[in-house]
Structure formats: structure tokens, C-alpha cells
Amino acid sequence: MPELAKLASTGTLPGLARQLSGLGGCTHPIRLAGHRAEHGLNTSTGEIGPALHRLDAADLPAGHLLVRCGNRRTTRCAACAETYRRDTFHLITAGLRGGKGTPETVSTHPRVFATFTAPSYGPVHNRPSAGRCRCGRRHADSDPALGSPLNPDRYDYEAAVLWNAHAGMLWRRFTIYLRREIAKRAGLTQRAFRDHARVSFAKVAEYQKRGAVHFHAVIRLDGPAGGETAPPHWATASLLTDAVTAAARTARVDGPEIDGRRHVFAFGRQLDIRTVHGSDLDGGTALTDRAVAAYIAKYATKGAETATGTLDRRLRFVAELATLDLPPHAERLIRTAWALGARKDLAHLRLRAWAHMLGFRGHFSTKTRRYSTTLGALRTARAEWRRLQAAIARGDDPQPVDGEETTLVLAEWAYAGTGLTPAEEWLSASLAAATSDIVQEGAHERD
């Protein structure tokens, strides 16, 4: 490879390897041009000192500053998706057992793990507990027929797409009804409820194989100030379970009227609600906080493409589908979303922009403010740690000289592209393989 030989002859290959290793395996980094300088700043006089450290992108081995893409989808960037999954795990765990700014007393608050499914829009190939599908076969877990309609011509594709488009609104309606149901069981008015308790939750959306969105959620009942305050004496997991059940059965969202047919959306009949216990109860057989966090984090990095085989990017033209090898069921859902997106009365749903997501345009993971820390806070803490490590590696003193000294950062960056050159891709893959071998050798030594 000529480019690789040139790098080796100029002596920049080791530096490029170090720069690529800092990406943590990201395969589609953002390339930035520009510079960054750190200056000493006297907070009393406002005097800016000379540059303590300066970074010019043009002087880096890659010719640009390479920044991780941060994509949460496993199909787009496995390394960045794994970082997102771990962050989600820590976020959910902090809301269950405390930590990262959340008091540990939240582990004593009533907590449930609930799964909300979509209604049926026609019989599909599945793996029921009885073993045999309605088609008479026993499907393997990897059977591509799973989730596809038994009779595609009778499957309600229009309602299925519109369900996805309204699922986020239905969740919001459910959270309103949930507070009402809890207040009613506590003998409180809705206005008085906020002075006694608060509902905190974190949820993630998952696609079923049939292409319908459903939600997994951790729901916690706190005191009026959230996790910092103890819930009232009447707050129990049983009361919370009853309220979640009633709210899920009551919540409704009115959809559009299309060709004389009025759509109304509600959750499906399958509703699973289980109390979350600590990690040391029932000999490890109970639903533990760690198991719940791992389960939710797993789905935070998966989209419709993982479950149904659809696209992980937006369509520019529907004609693109002719060149793609998509499962017939996923393709028909996309075409339905595209066709509905042409209607002016449905413009607010932006179905063409989200056709690749089968109509769902909501956030995959959401949480209330008081549930726990945020993904932004976790990323900021990680960035600060990396900057500290970089300062130590340069031999700089990471601590200010005195109370009046701090650091002023001046930076100017411009987008210069995405991805790696062929030589960078080869070198990055080699580094990843070497790291994998080291990890495996370490595992064998521990065994």
C-alpha cells in the first residue's frame, strides 16, 4: 500500500498508530481541521498568559483531529455503540442503586420494571410457549420468517406504521395518567400529589421482529424532591404496579382519519410489570437492578435494522429500495410510511424522514430529570479524565498554580470529512486485532 509505505518512510507511522488508538476502535471518526490552545488566565486581573499547550490539526499524523463518531447503532459503529451501551447501563444503574450524584437511598424506593407492547395488526410467524407457530411449524430463533405476516395482504400495514408514529405521544399520555392513578390510590388530588411524591422513570424503545415499537421502562416512586427524599408511607411497589396497570389500560391517543377510517392508538394487551429487587435477594433469582440495567442498555444500541432487517439510515428516494436486499415485510412497512408521508394531513408526522425507522421518530431512550445522572454528564466526566491523562502524559501539572490561576481554552475547529483513509483503516484494524489478542491471552492466564 503506497500510502502506508510513505508513512513508514517518513517515520509518522508510530504517531498515527497512537492517534488511531485514541479512537477506541471507532471506524467512522469525524475529521476536524483547526487548532486548540490552552492559556494561563489570572482570574483577578483577567490577564491571559502565553500558550501553555497548543494543538494544530495539520501537525497531527492523520493531518486532522480525529474525533469519535459517537453513533449509538451497533450496525454503524460497534465501538461507539458499546460506549453508549455502557453509559446507558451506568445511567440506569445509578437510578436503581444510587451513585454518580444519585443518593444510594433510591434502592429502598418502590421500583418496577414494565414492558409495554403494541397491539396486533395481523397474525405473524412467532415462537409461542406452546412451541408451534400458527403456521404449524416450529421456528428456530434465527428463522428470518419470524415477525413476518402469515398473510401479508391482510396485515394492517397502515395502522402498524401509524402506531409507531404515535407511540411516543402515547407514552407521554401514559405518564400523565400514571400520576393521576397514583394520586387516586393515595387519596390525593392531582395538585396535592406533587407535594407528596414524584414519579421518576427511564425508558428505552425496542423493535419487535414484526416492526412494531414497544417500551421497556424502570419506574420509581420518590418523595417530592425526587431521589433525594424518601417516598411517603403509602408508597409501595404494589400500589405502583396497580397504578401502572390502570394507566396503561386507560391511555389513548387519537390518530388521523384516513379514507373514512378513524385510528385510535393504545398499548397492546400484553403488559408485563415486575418489582425490581436488590442484587442480593432471593438467592439471585429475583429481578435485580443489575439485570434490569443490562437488559435496557442492550436495546439502547439497537434500532429497527437489528430486529427487522430494515435500513439504518434515511432514504432520499423511495426508488433506492429497488437496489437494496430488504426483507419483504420491512420493505412494505417502509413503502407504506413513504406513501403516507405524501399526505398533507400527516405532514406533522414526517413519515418520509422516518420511513427507515418504520414511522417511529421518538427518542430511543428518555428519562425524567430526577431519575439519575445524564449521558451528557457521563461524557463530560470521561472527557475531563482524558484531558487530565493527556496533561500528565505531557508532563504538565494538572493543578492550578494558586487559587487565582485557571486555564483558558481557545479553539477553532471546522468539519473536514468523515472516515479513515485506506491506510488508516488497515492500521486501525491491525491495532484492534492486536488488542483482542492481548485481551484473550490475559483471559487464558487468569483461567
GUNUSE-132470 format. One record per atom (N, C-alpha, C): x, y, z. Coordinates in steps of 0.02 Angstrom, whole numbers, plus 50000, padded with zeros to 5 digits. Layout:
// GUNUSE-132470
XYZ/...
***
This chain:
// GUNUSE-132470
500434994150000/500005000050000/500455006250000/500435010249946/500895015949939/500845020849997/500235022350019/500145027250073/500465024750137/500395018250150/500685015350211/501445015550208/501715014050148/502445014150139/502715021250149/502345026150126/502555033150134/502565035050208/502055032850245/502025034350317/502615031150353/502775024950333/503335021450365/503995024850349/504075027250287/504715030350267/504815037150300/504265040650316/504325047250347/504335046850423/504255040850450/504285040050523/503655042150560/503105043250524/502475045450556/502015039650574/502215033450555/501785027750568/501655026650643/502165026850687/502025025950759/501555031250786/501645037550764/501215042850788/500495041950765/500415039650702/499745038350677/499415032650715/499805027650732/499535022050772/499285024550839/499665029050871/499455031750935/498815035850928/498775039750873/498175043850862/497565039450851/497645034150812/497085029750798/496875025750859/497355023950901/497185020150961/496755024251009/496825030951005/496415035351047/495685035451027/495525032650969/494825032550946/494435026850978/494785022351011/494435016851044/494095012050997/494335011650935/494035006950887/493515010050842/493365016550848/492875019750804/493095019250732/492645016950689/492815015950618/492585021550573/492185026250599/491955031850558/492055038450595/492675040050613/492785046150652/492645052450611/492525057850647/492435064450617/493125067650611/493275070250553/493925073550541/493825081050547/494235084150590/494185091350603/494835094850586/494785100650556/495365104950543/495325110950589/495905113350612/495905119150656/496445118450709/496325121850766/496835121750819/496505122750887/496895121350939/496665122151008/497265124351049/497165129551091/497715132051133/497465133051204/497895131351252/497745132351323/498195137851350/497875143051380/498245148751407/498115149251482/498615151551518/498515153151588/498105159451594/497635159551641/497195165351650/497175167351723/497345173551738/497295176151806/496585178651816/496215175351860/495505177051869/495405183751903/495925186251937/495855192751971/495965198451923/496475198051881/496645203651835/496375202651765/496185196351748/495955194951680/496525194251630/497145194251655/497725193951611/497805186851583/497885186451516/497975179951482/498715178951469/498975173451492/499675171951483/499815168651417/500445167051403/500625163651340/500325156651338/500305153751279/500025147151270/500435141951308/500085138151351/500415132851388/500485126551345/499985125651303/499995119851258/499575121651197/499825119751138/499465121251075/499425114951033/498845113851005/498735108050961/498495110550893/498875109050841/498675110650772/498505104250736/497905103850707/497695097850673/498155096050615/498415101050581/498845099750523/499495096350544/499705097050607/500325093950630/500225086850653/499605084450659/499475077650682/499625072750625/499795066550642/499975061550590/499425060650538/498795060950558/498245059950511/498095066250471/498405071850489/498265078150455/497645081650480/497265078250523/496655081050553/496605078550624/496195082050663/496005079450728/495445074350716/495525068350741/495035063050732/494625062350796/493965063050789/493505062750846/493015056950835/492885053250886/492415047650880/491745049850854/491435045650813/490785047450782/490225047550834/490275043450886/489775043450939/489105040350919/489085036650863/488455033650841/488245028150888/487605027950907/487365023050955/487195016350922/487165016050856/486945009950822/487535005050813/487414998950833/487924993750825/488104992750752/487604993350708/487724992150637/488144997650604/488185003450636/488575008950608/489275009350636/489335008550701/489995008750733/489955004750798/490224998750797/490174994350855/490524997250916/491095000550906/491475003150963/491095008850998/490845013650960/490475019150990/489805016851020/489495011950988/488875009151015/489005005751082/489575002551089/489734999351153/489835004551208/490145010251191/490215015651239/489525018251260/489075019051211/488395021351225/488035016351270/488135009851256/487805004651296/488045004951368/488695005651378/488965006051446/488725012251483/488695017851448/488445023951479/487715022951500/487315019951457/486615018751474/486555014051534/486985008951536/486985004351593/487115008151658/487615012451658/487775016251718/487225021151736/486905024151685/486355028751698/485775025151731/485585019251704/485025015451732/485205012851802/485825010351809/486035007651874/486035013051928/486245019151911/486265024551960/485565026151986/485065025351943/484375026651964/484075020952005/484415015152005/484165009452042/484525008352109/485175009652110/485555008452171/485945014452195/485905020052158/486255026152178/486935026552147/487275032252160/487925033452131/487895038652077/488475041652062/488545046852010/488065052652023/488045054752087/487625060452105/486935058652129/486745052252125/486095049952148/486185046452215/485805048152266/485895045052332/485735037552331/486105033752371/486015026552374/485335024552402/485005029152436/484355027552465/483815026152413/483945027652349/483435026152298/483315018652292/483795014652315/483715007352313/483155004952358/482935009252405/482395007352451/481725009952426/481705013852372/481085016552346/480715011152306/480045011552302/479675006752260/479895007352187/480055001752156/480305001752087/480004995852049/479794997051988/479544991551946/479874991951877/479904986251845/480154985951776/479554983751733/479354987951686/478754986751647/478904986451573/478554982151538/478604981551465/477924982851435/477894987751389/477274989751356/477314987751282/476854983751259/476884981151191/476384984751145/476444983451082/475984986251032/475404981451020/474834983950996/474274979550979/474454975050919/474034970250906/474134965850848/473824969150786/474194968850731/473934971350667/473874965750615/473864959750642/473804953850599/474254948250625/474044941950618/474454936450642/475124935950605/475654934550644/476324934050615/476644927550638/477164925550603/477544919650623/477894921050689/477814916650737/478114917850803/478334911250835/478574911750896/478794905950934/478414905851001/477794903651001/477394903751063/477654898551113/477424899251175/477644894651227/477434887451211/476894886851172/476674880051153/477154876651105/477574880751072/478084877851028/477954878750955/477334877750934/477164878050862/476834884750845/477054887550789/476754893650763/476074891950734/475684897150720/475024896150689/475084892950621/475664893650591/475764890550525/475894883050531/475964880450592/476074873450603/476794871450611/477264876150602/477974874550607/478254876650674/478834873850690/479214876050748/479804880250722/479774886750732/480284891150705/480894891350750/481474891150719/482094892350756/482144899750772/482534901450822/482604908350843/482894912750787/483284909750743/483594913450688/483204913150623/482614910350625/482204909750564/482004916650539/482184918450477/482004925150452/481254926250444/480864920750446/480144921450439/479814924350502/480164924050558/479874926650621/479704934050614/479094935750636/478864942650634/478514944550570/478594940650517/478254942150454/477534939650456/477074942950422/476364941050424/476234934250393/475764930650423/475544924350392/475204925750325/474844931350322/474514933350260/474644940850249/475174942550213/475354949650204/474794953950177/474354951150134/473824955150105/473284957150155/473264953650212/472764955250263/473084958750324/473734959750322/474074963150377/473934970650371/473804973950428/473624981050428/474264985350431/474584986050373/475214989850370/475104997250387/474554999950366/474425007050379/474395008350454/474015004350490/473945005350563/474605003950598/474984999050573/475624997350605/476115003150601/476155006450543/476595012250535/476355018050578/475715019250578/475445024750617/475515023550692/475485017250713/475615015650783/476315017950803/476815016250762/477505018350776/477555025950780/477195029250735/477235036550732/476915039850794/476445036350826/476095039150884/476315036050950/476795031450948/476995027951009/477285032751061/477695037651039/477975042451085/477445046651119/476935048751081/476395052651110/475995048451159/475905042051144/475545037551189/475915036651255/476575036251251/476975035651313/476875041951356/476895047751324/476805053951362/476115053951395/475595051851359/474925051551388/474905046651447/475255041151440/475285036251495/475595039351557/476135043151551/476455046051610/475995050951646/475565054451608/475085058951639/474565054951678/474315049651647/473815045551680/474105041951740/474745040151737/475055036551793/475045040851856/475215047151849/475205051551908/474495052151936/474015052351891/473315052751913/473115046451952/473315040651926/473125034351957/473465033552025/474085035652032/474435035252096/474095039852146/473945045952125/473615050752169/472945048052193/472565045052147/471905042352166/471965036952218/472465032552211/472555027152259/472815029652326/473145035352326/473395038252387/472885042852420/472315043852388/471805048252415/471985055552409/472365057352358/472595064152348/472305067052284/472265073652281/472105076752218/472735077052175/472655078152110/473245078452066/473695084352086/473405089852109/473805095552129/474185094052193/473865090552239/474195088952303/474725083552295/474655079352244/475115073852235/475845076152230/475965081552194/476645083952183/476975086252248/476585087652300/476865089552365/477045083552408/476855077552385/476975071452425/477435066552390/477415066252324/477805061152289/477955063352218/478415059852188/478615061252119/478745054652084/478555054252020/478685048351979/479325049651939/479805045151945/480425045451905/480455039251861/480695039951801/480735034151758/481305034951707/481505029251679/481955029051622/481685023551576/481635025051512/481355020051466/481775019651403/481705014051368/482035013051304/481545009851257/481585011551193/481145008651142/481485002751110/481104997551095/481364991651060/480884989751004/481174987550950/480764985050895/480654977550902/480024975350897/479894968250891/480044966050820/480094959650809/480264957150743/479744959150691/479134960250712/478614962250664/478664969650645/479134973250678/479244980250660/478864985150703/478534982950755/478164987350799/478584989250860/478554995550879/478934997950936/478584996051001/478964993851050/478704993451118/479214996151166/479014997351228/479425000851276/479594996551337/480224997151360/480434994451424/480575000351469/480335000251531/480425006051575/480535003951647/480995007551680/481075007151752/480685013051780/480195011651824/479785016951852/479875016851928/480035022551956/480195023152028/479755028352060/479545027052122/479125031752159/479545034952214/479645041552209/480075045252256/479675049952299/480035053552342/479745058952380/479655065052336/479415070652362/479265076452320/479865079552285/480465078552312/481065081352281/481445076152241/481125070752224/481445065552184/481835060652228/482385058052201/482765052952236/483085055352300/483145061952309/483455064652370/482995064052431/482345062852420/481875062452475/481525055752476/481355053452536/481035046852544/480305047252521/480045041952491/479345041952470/478895041752531/478265043752524/477795043652581/477645036552604/477355035852662/477245029252692/476785024852650/476335027952612/475865023952572/476165021552506/476755023752489/477065021952425/477355014952430/477075010252394/477315003352392/477375001052320/477744995652310/477814992752243/477144990152218/476734987652264/476074985152244/475624990752219/475624996452255/475235002152233/475485004652165/476135004852157/476425007252094/476235002452037/476254995952050/476074991051999/475344991951977/474904992852025/474194993752009/474085000151969/474445005451987/474365011751952/474625011251880/475195007951871/475475007051804/474995003051760/474704997751789/474234993651752/473624997751730/473335001551776/472745005451760/472895010851709/473465014251716/473645019651669/473775016851600/474105011051596/474245008051530/473605005851496/473105003651534/472475001551504/472035007551483/472165013251515/471735019051503/472005023651448/472655024051442/472965028751396/472745027651324/472555032951291/472345032751221/472605038951186/472745038251121/472935043951079/472525043551015/472185048950999/471795049150937/472265050250878/472195045950828/472585046550768/472195049750712/472465049750652/472125053050595/471545048850568/471125052050531/470595048650494/470805048250421/470875042050396/471115040950328/470595036950289/470345039850236/469845036650193/469255034150235/469025038450280/468435036750320/468575032250380/469195030350390/469375025950445/469735029950499/469455029850560/469755033550615/470225029050655/470835031450666/471335027550703/471365029950775/471355025350822/471465026750893/471995021950917/472485024350955/473055020150974/473075019251050/473215013051069/473285011151140/473805005551144/474035004151204/474524998751212/474184992051201/474574987051185/474314980351174/474104977051239/473794971251232/473544967651292/474104964851334/474674963251303/475224960551341/475594966051379/475534965851444/475854970851488/476194967051544/476854967751548/477244964151598/477534969251648/477364968351712/477594972951765/477884968651821/478514969851838/478834966051891/479214970651938/479194968952001/479544972852052/480294971652045/480674976952052/481404976552049/481674975852121/482064970652133/482364969452198/483104971152197/483414970952256/484134971852259/484494965852232/485144966452223/485534961152191/485654955152236/485474955652300/485634950152346/485004946652373/484434947652341/483824944652365/483664938152327/483284933852359/483034927652329/483584923352299/484184923552329/484714919352305/484914920752233/484794926952211/484984928852143/484454927252091/483864924652113/483344922752065/482844928452053/482844933652095/482384939152086/482624943652029/482164947852006/482344952751955/482754958151988/483404958151975/483864962652010/483984969051971/484244974052007/484384980451974/484904979651919/485404975551930/485924974551879/485634971251816/485194966351825/484884962951768/484464967751727/484094972051762/483664976951727/484094981951688/484624984451719/485064989351686/485384986251624/485614980051630/485934976651573/485434975551517/484824973851534/484304972551484/484134978951445/484034984351481/483864990651448/484444993251406/485044992751434/485634995251397/485744991451332/485564985051332/485654981051272/485254983851213/484654986151227/484224988651174/484344995951156/484754999351196/484895006351182/485305007151118/485655001851096/486085002251038/485784998850976/485164996650983/484854993050927/484254996850901/484184997150836/483625000450805/483204995550765/482794998150721/482364993950681/482764989150637/483364991350616/483764987250571/483974980750604/484064980650670/484284974650705/483734969550708/483114971750720/482554967050730/482234965050664/482184969750616/481784968350557/482194967950492/482824969950495/483224969950434/483124976050391/482814981350419/482714987450380/483354991550379/483314997850359/483905002050349/484115005350414/484755007250418/484995011150475/485175018250454/484895020450400/484995027350376/484365029550339/484305036050328/483715038750295/483725037450220/483125037150192/483045036550120/482995043550089/483305044350032/483225050549994/482665049849943/482625043949913/482115042449863/481865035349875/481235034249866/480955027649877/481225022649825/481455025349768/481735020949716/482365017349740/482685019849793/483275016449820/483115009349844/482495008149863/482305001549889/482404996049837/482354997949773/482434992949719/483134990249717/483614993949742/484314991749740/484544988449805/484084988049853/484264985349919/483934978449929/484284974149965/484024967449979/483714967450048/483084969850052/482734970250115/482214964650121/482064962450182/481514957650190/480864960650164/480434956650133/479824959350104/479384963150155/479344960550216/478934963850267/479204970750284/479864971250295/480164977750311/480084982550253/480184980150192/480124984550134/479404987250127/478914982950141/478224985250135/478054990350188/478324989550248/478224994550301/478535001250280/479125001050250/479455007150228/479045010550173/478815006550125/478425009450069/477765012350095/477465009150145/476855011750174/476985018450208/477525018850246/477705025150278/477835030650227/478165028850172/478315033650120/477685036250087/477215031650073/476585033550042/476175038050088/476135036250152/475755040350199/476085047150209/476745047350201/477105053650209/476945058750156/476635056650102/476445061250048/475805065050064/475435062850115/474805066050132/474935072450172/474605077850152/474705084250186/474445084150257/473915080250270/473645080050338/474085076050386/474595072650360/475055068950402/475755071950401/475815078050376/476475081050369/476835081750436/476445082750490/476745083750556/477085077350582/476915071650553/477225065350574/477895064050540/478045067650486/478685067150450/478845059850434/478355056450406/478425049250393/478955047550341/479065051950293/479585050450244/480285051050274/480375055950318/481025056750350/481185050750395/480655047650422/480745042050469/480495035450441/480455035050374/480225028850343/480695023050358/481355024450362/481835019150377/481755016450448/481435020450492/481275018350560/480555015950566/480255014650508/479575011950505/479065016650538/479215023150536/478745028150560/478905030950629/479305027350669/479455029550737/479975035150735/479815040850766/480265046550764/480445048950834/480265045050885/480405047050953/481125045350973/481315047551032/481975045951058/481975038751082/482535035251070/482565028351091/482625027651167/482955032251199/482995031951272/482825038751300/482395038951349/482205045051382/482165043851458/482215049151496/482165048651568/481915055151597/481645054751657/481455060751692/482085063851722/482055070251735/482645073951759/482905071151825/482455069051869/482655066951935/482835059451940/482785055851885/482915048651890/483635047251912/484115050151876/484825049051892/485235054151854/485865052551843/486315056851804/486105056951731/486475060451689/486315060951618/486885058151577/486735056451514/487265054251469/487765059851458/487525065951455/487985071651447/488475072251504/488245071251565/488685071651623/489205066051621/489005060151601/489475054551596/490005055951543/489795058851486/490275060351433/490745065951453/490485070851489/490905076351513/491435073851561/491235069351607/491705066551655/492245062551619/492055058851567/492545054851530/493025059451492/492765064851463/493185069551426/493675072951474/493445074851533/493885077951582/494435073151604/494265066851612/494775061851632/495295061151577/495075061051514/495555060451459/496015066551454/495725072451466/496145078451465/496665078251521/496465075851579/496925075251635/497485070451619/497305064651588/497815059751570/498295062551517/498025066451470/498445069451418/498925074451449/498685078351498/499115083251531/499675079851570/499505074351603/500015070551640/500525067651592/500295065151534/500755062151485/501235067451457/500995073751452/501435079051427/501905081651481/501785079551543/502205081951598/501955088351627/501335090451609/501055096551637/500775095251707/500745100451746/500425100051812/499685101451803/499255096351813/498535097451802/498215102151852/498565103651907/498275107951958/498475115251945/498035120151959/498215127251951/498755129251999/499135134251981/499685136652023/499425139152090/498895143252090/498595145552152/497855146752139/497515149252189/496795150052184/496585155052132/497035159552110/496855164652062/497015162651991/497325156851981/497515154651914/497045149151889/496865149651826/496475144451794/496705144051722/496385139851684/496595138751614/496045141151567/496245144951517/495785147251465/495925143351401/495415140151374/495495136151314/495195140051255/495595141051204/495375144351142/495435139251085/494885137951051/494895132850999/494485135150939/494685132850881/494325134250819/494375128050775/493795124750765/493785118550727/493285119150669/493435115750614/492995115650556/492945108450531/492355106450510/492235099750485/492635098650421/493005093050417/493415091650359/493265084950327/492775081350353/492605074950323/492445069650376/492315063650352/492145057950395/492505051750371/492725047650418/493015041250400/493775041150399/494045035450380/494765034350379/495005033150308/495625034650294/495925032950230/496055025450229/496175022450170/496315015150168/496895013050213/497425017050215/497985015250259/497795015750332/497405020850350/497175021550419/496705015850438/496275013750391/495825008050405/496225001750418/496735000450377/497144994450387/497494994750454/497775000450471/498145001050533/497675000550593/497085003550588/496595003150642/496364996050653/496254992250598/496044985250605/496604981150636/497224982550619/497794978950647/497844980250722/497734986650742/497754988350813/497204984750851/496604984450821/496044981150853/496174973650862/496474970550810/496634963450814/497154962150867/497664966450871/498184965650922/497894966350992/497454971251001/497144972251067/496724966151086/496364963351037/495944957451050/496374951551071/496954950751038/497404945151056/497664945851127/497834952151146/498094953351213/497564951751266/496944953851251/496394952551298/496284945051306/496294941351250/496194934151253/496754930651291/497374932851280/497944929951316/497874931151391/497654937151409/497564938651480/497024934451511/496494933151472/495954928951497/496184921751508/496604919151462/496874912351469/497324911851531/497724917251543/498174917051600/497774917151665/497204920851667/496804920951728/496474914251739/496284910951683/495974904351689/496474899151716/
***
